Amino acid sequence: LADGMACRVADAGALAILRPQLDHVVAVSDDEVALAMRSIFADTHNVAEGAGAAAFAAAMQEKEKLKGLNVGLSLSGGNVDSAMFARVLAG
């Protein structure tokens, strides 16, 4: 579902740059990404492809840890196939 961010192994160079700034990494499932896509559309009427909704899926997963904090996320990527998006919206 989030094929725009699929990889088998994280790039070692990218990890070396990011690691000092990371508190932790959150992995999200396709079901969580689909829920995020549905929520974004239902609440804001914006269309996000799977990769674009992944950060929101992670925030939803971490909502108790984020409670009371100001959280900013980038919503990107409306390049989702209409048939796939219809299936996601249908749940």
C-alpha positions in Angstrom: 0.0 0.0 0.0 2.9 2.4 0.8 5.0 1.2 -2.2 6.6 4.7 -2.5 8.7 4.0 0.6 9.3 0.3 0.3 12.9 -1.0 0.8 14.4 -4.3 1.8 17.3 -2.8 3.8 17.7 0.8 5.2 20.5 2.8 3.5 23.5 2.8 5.8 24.5 6.3 4.8 21.1 7.7 5.4 20.9 6.0 8.8 24.3 7.4 9.8 22.9 10.9 9.1 19.6 10.4 10.8 20.6 8.2 13.8 21.9 11.1 16.0 18.6 12.9 15.7 16.2 10.0 16.2 14.5 9.1 19.4 13.0 6.0 17.9 11.6 4.6 14.7 8.0 3.5 14.2 6.9 0.8 11.8 3.4 0.9 10.5 1.3 -1.9 8.9 -0.7 -1.6 5.7 -3.9 -1.7 7.8 -2.6 1.3 9.8 -1.7 3.2 6.6 -5.1 2.5 5.2 -6.8 3.8 8.4 -4.7 6.9 8.2 -5.7 7.4 4.5 -9.3 7.1 5.4 -9.0 9.4 8.4 -7.2 12.1 6.4 -9.9 12.0 3.7 -12.8 11.9 6.1 -11.5 14.7 8.3 -9.8 17.0 5.8 -11.0 15.9 2.3 -7.4 15.6 1.3 -6.2 12.6 -0.7 -2.9 11.0 0.5 -1.3 8.0 -1.0 0.0 5.3 1.3 3.6 6.6 1.6 2.2 10.1 2.2 -0.1 8.9 5.0 2.6 6.8 6.7 3.7 9.6 9.1 0.1 10.1 10.2 -0.3 6.4 10.7 2.8 6.4 12.9 1.4 9.4 14.9 -1.9 7.6 15.3 0.0 4.6 16.6 1.9 6.8 19.1 -1.0 9.0 20.1 -0.7 8.3 23.8 3.0 9.2 23.8 2.3 12.4 21.8 -0.7 13.5 24.0 -0.2 17.1 25.0 2.6 17.8 22.5 2.5 19.9 19.3 3.0 17.5 16.4 3.7 18.6 12.8 3.5 16.1 9.9 4.0 16.5 6.2 1.1 15.3 4.2 2.3 14.4 0.7 1.5 12.4 -2.3 -1.9 12.3 -3.8 -0.7 9.9 -6.5 -2.9 7.0 -5.6 -4.8 4.8 -8.1 -8.5 5.6 -7.9 -9.5 1.9 -7.7 -7.1 1.3 -4.8 -8.2 4.5 -3.0 -11.9 3.4 -3.4 -11.0 0.0 -1.8 -9.1 1.8 1.1 -12.1 4.1 1.7 -14.5 1.2 1.7 -12.4 -0.3 4.5 
